[in-house]
Amino acid sequence: MIDELKVFTGNAHPALAKGICDYLKIPLGKAEVFEFANENTFVRIMENVRERDIFVVQPICAPVNTRLMELLIMLDALRRASAGRITAVTPYYGYSRTDKKDQPRVPITARLVADMISVAGANRVLTVDLHAAQIQGFFTIPVDELTALTLISDYIKSKKLKNMVVVATDIGITKRARDLAAKLNAPLVIIEKRRTGNNDSAELLNIIGDVAGTTAVLIDDEIDTAGSLVTAVSALTKAGASAVYSCCTHPVFSGPAIERITKCAVKEVVVTDTIPVPTQKRNGKITVLSIADLLGEAIRRIHAGESVGAMFEV
């Protein structure tokens, strides 16, 4: 019999876990999670979890391998402590871009990570805007995938932008872009591009649709090094867009991302806090929307046995 609801966190995003607990009006679970001098991760759960309904909040973000190991070891510790049910709450699912064999002799790491999470002790997974929907099928346990589209669209609506078009940054994001366009009652434009090699570079091939005189709103699931963003902003500006905004769910912001965003002509970059965005990365153009209430409501519904999908029904 599953009893009391408890939320724990590793070191990836304690602020998000605290925000979720504030929504649920419960204290954050007590746990020690740290590295020994030899870089081995140690976890100790500091309170009774026997037969409890446990949620572990841990995005798999930088440093990715450290955060992944923290998650796996926390799941194992909770399983061995006889938790009743364990849900891995991974707002950002690291390694999700390696979801297929697109070159000879390469792994499908997104599937490997799914297997590791299941074996470590998770009974279910709660995540936000996977890079590819089929990743849900990599798991043999239930997966609830939330979307930040409503949160983002509500913010964009509040700006009352004139003559707006929604722009998909590539063919792969077209469905999500179409959903955002429908929420904003705006036309859809698609950027056709081709990735070259394994160094995050991409070649822009074509803009499908008319952007002359419009306010373009770019949509993607994540911004990594911001190379694609800069290329898209430049192309849209040259094609006649009067202003360009960008939005995504996951602000990875690797390497030169912040410098590139600062220098390019994008007016604003709207993201959520599935990944922590430290103060030094908030350059004035970046707006961070909190995902805590959305995750908190999903956790409440999972615990109560209510529908999670009903959260997104119109």
Stockholm file with secondary structure:
# STOCKHOLM 1.0

chainA/1-314         MIDELKVFTGNAHPALAKGICDYLKIPLGKAEVFEFANENTFVRIMENVRERDIFVVQPICAPVNTRLMELLIMLDALRRASAGRITAVTPYYGYSRTDKKDQPRVPITARLVADMISVAGANRVLTVDLHAAQIQGFFTIPVDELTALTLISDYIKSKKLKNMVVVATDIGITKRARDLAAKLNAPLVIIEKRRTGNNDSAELLNIIGDVAGTTAVLIDDEIDTAGSLVTAVSALTKAGASAVYSCCTHPVFSGPAIERITKCAVKEVVVTDTIPVPTQKRNGKITVLSIADLLGEAIRRIHAGESVGAMFEV
#=GR chainA/1-314 SS CCCCEEEEECSSCHHHHHHHHHHHTCCCCCEEEEECTTSCEEEEECSCCBTCEEEEECCCCSSHHHHHHHHHHHHHHHHHTTBSEEEEEESSCTTTTCCSCCSTTCCCHHHHHHHHHHHHTCSEEEEESCSSGGGGGGCSSCEEEECCHHHHHHHHHHTTCSSEEEEESSGGGHHHHHHHHHHHTCCEEEEEEEEETTTTEEEEEEEESCCTTCEEEEEEEEESSSHHHHHHHHHHHHTTCSEEEEEEEEECCCTTHHHHHHHSSCSEEEEETTSCCCGGGCCSSEEEECCHHHHHHHHHHHHHTCCSGGGGCC
#=GC SS_cons         CCCCEEEEECSSCHHHHHHHHHHHTCCCCCEEEEECTTSCEEEEECSCCBTCEEEEECCCCSSHHHHHHHHHHHHHHHHHTTBSEEEEEESSCTTTTCCSCCSTTCCCHHHHHHHHHHHHTCSEEEEESCSSGGGGGGCSSCEEEECCHHHHHHHHHHTTCSSEEEEESSGGGHHHHHHHHHHHTCCEEEEEEEEETTTTEEEEEEEESCCTTCEEEEEEEEESSSHHHHHHHHHHHHTTCSEEEEEEEEECCCTTHHHHHHHSSCSEEEEETTSCCCGGGCCSSEEEECCHHHHHHHHHHHHHTCCSGGGGCC
//
